[in-house]
Amino acid sequence: MSLGKRFRDITVATFNEMLEQSEDPVRLIDKYLNSQAEQVRESERLLQQCLSHAASLRQEYMNAAQLKERREQQAVIALKAGEEQVARIALQEKLQQEERSAQYKALYEQSKLGIVELEEQLQQLKADFDEVAAKRSYYIARIESVRLQQRMNERLRGMGAGYGSGQPRMFDRLEERVSDLEMSARTLREVRSQTRDALLSASQTVSQALDNEMAKLKTKLQQEGWMRQ
């Protein structure tokens, strides 16, 4: 398990615990979405910087490789012309450019690996954001249904207030009120629990899918020579 994945699992577990204990889960979800959106923006900016840097490294090592070839050709021409000293100078610069090309190519290969990891993290951030955002409306609707049901119950009790009299009716209303409060508390508790379970289950599913996609990508990069076996 990579360090990034382990950190994400810890973060998700912490968020689920906070969600379960929160009295206002929607507000907590919104706070989480705002935080995720900012992380996505920062990661996208960093990715663009890394891509630009990698492109400059690639250009450097390609330029050095081309100059190395040119100096080698010049050395051949000088030798054919009997200019051995000129050939030695050309060959010396060829060796310098060869070393320079190798150094920049190594930096470029290293930067590509970092870009792949950053792209993976960015995609995971976006997936987490989309998943939570998609479920937000559903949980808002469920909570609103509970609130409306409470209002309907209160309205119905008010409409029935004129019927019957005496202590038995009073205790009936009290029993209804207590039952409604118990139902409300139980329903909100179920919403929080289902929110936590749904996020955890989705996190595990996405994590498995991501591992599969990562394995495919590594295989492809190995076949193309981008990664060592």
N, C-alpha and C positions, 0 to 999 in steps of 0.2 A: 504494500500500500504506500503510495507516494505521500510526501509531507503535505502537499496541497490538499489531497483527498482526505487525509486524516484531520486536518484543520477544518475542512468544510463539514465533516461529520460531527465534529465537536460543536461547531457553530450552529448547525441544524438542531442538534440535541438541546443546546442551550435555548435556542429560540422556541422550540416546542415546550420546554419547561416554563418559560416566561409566558407563553400563550395560554397554557393551562391555568396558571395562577392569576392571569390578568382579569380585572373586572371589566375591561373594555378591549376585547380581542381585536375589534376592527381598527381601533386606533393604533394598537401595537402592530398590526399587519401593515398599516399605512406607513408607520415609522420604518418598518423593515424594508418596504418597497422603496422608500426615499433613499435609504442607505444603499440598497442594491443598485439603484439607478445611478448614484454618484460613483460607486465603484466601477460600474460599466463604463461610464464616461472617462474616468481616469485610466482604466485599462485600455480603452480604445486610443486615447492620446498616446499612451506609452507604446502601444503596438505600432502606431504610425512612426514614432521616433525610432523604434527598433528596426522597422522595415527600411527606413531611410538610411540608417547607419549600416545595415547589412548590404544595401545596394552600393554604398560608397566603398565598403570593404571589397566587395566583388570587383568593382571597377579598378581598384588599386592593384589587386593581384593579377587581373587580366592585363592591365597596362604593363606591369612588370614582366609578365610572361611574354608579351609581344616584344618588348624592348630586349629581352633576353634573346629571343629568336633573331632579332635584327642585328644585335651585336655579334652573334655567332656567324651570321651570313657575312658581316663585314670582316670578321677575322679570316674567313675562307678566302674572300676576295683579296685581302691584304697578303695572305700567304702565296696565293697564285701570282701576285705581282711582285713577290720577293720582299715585301715589307714585313719582316718578322716582328720587329718592335711594335709596329702599328697593330699587328695581329694579336700580340700579347696584351696590349692595352684594351683591345676590344674584348678579348676573352676574360680579362679581369673584371670588366664591367658586366660581362655576361654572367659571371659567377655571382656578382653582387645583386643583379636583378633576379637571378634564380632564387637566391636566399630571400630576397624581399618578397617575391611572389609567393614562396612557400609560407612565409610568416603571415602575410595577409590572407592567404587562402585558409590557413588554420583558424584565424580569427573569424573569417566568414562562416566556416563550418560550425564553429562554436555558437555564433550568433543565430544561425538557423535553428539549432536545437533549442535555444532560449525562446525563439519566436514560436516554435511549435508548442512549447509548454505554455507560453502566454496566451496563445490562441485557444488552447484547451481550457484554460481557466476562464477566459472571456466567454466562451461558449457556455460554460457551466453557470457563470453568473447570469447570463441572459436566460438560460433555461430555468434557473431558480426563480428569477423575476417573473417570467411569463407564467410559470406554474402557480405562484402565489397570487399574481394579479388575476388569473382566470378563476381562482376559487374565491376571491374576495367578494365578488358580487353574490355568489351563492350563499355565503355565510351571512352577509348583510341581509339578504332576503329571508333567511331562516330566523334571524334575530328579530327582524321587523314583524314576521308572522307571529312570533311569541308576544310582542308588544301589542299588536292589534288584537290578538285573542284576549289579552288581559282587558283591553278597553271594551271589547264586546261583552265580556263577562260582567264588567262593571255596569255597562249600559243595560244589560238584561236584568241585573239585580235592581237597577233603578226603576225599570218599567214594571217590575213585579212588586214594588214596595207598597202599592195601594191595595194589594190583595192579601187577605188574612190579617190577623192581629195576634198580639199576645207574645209571651215568652217563647213558645215553641218555634214560631216563625223567626224570631230574633236569633235564636240559636242555629236555626237552619242557615240563615244568612252568614252567621259567623263561621259555620262549618264550610260553607262554600268559599268564603274568603281565605280561610286557612288552606283549603285544598288548592285554590288557585295559586297562592304563594308557593306552596310545595311544588306544584307542577312547573311554575316559572323557574324556580331554582334548579329543579331536575333537568329541565330542557336546556337551560344555559350551560349547565355542567356537561350535558351530552354534546352540545355544539363544540365546546372547548376540547373535549376528549376526541371527538371525531376529527376536528381540525388538526390536532396533534398527530393522530394516527394516520390521517391522509397525507400530511406533509412527510412523515417519516417513511411511509410506504412508497410514495412517489420518489423520495430521495433515493431509496434503495434501488428502485427500478431504473431511474436515470443513471445511477452510479454503475449498475451492471451494463446498461447500454453503452455508457461512455467507455467502460473498460474494453468492450468488444470493438468499438469504433477506434479506440486508441491502438489496439492490437493490429487491426487492419491497416491503419495508417503507418505503423512502424514497419509492417511487412512490405507495404508499397514503397516506402522510403528506402528500405534495405535493397529491394529489387532494383531501384533506380540509382543505387549507389550513394544515397544521401546519408545513410546511417551505417555504422559498422555492425557486422553480425554479432 
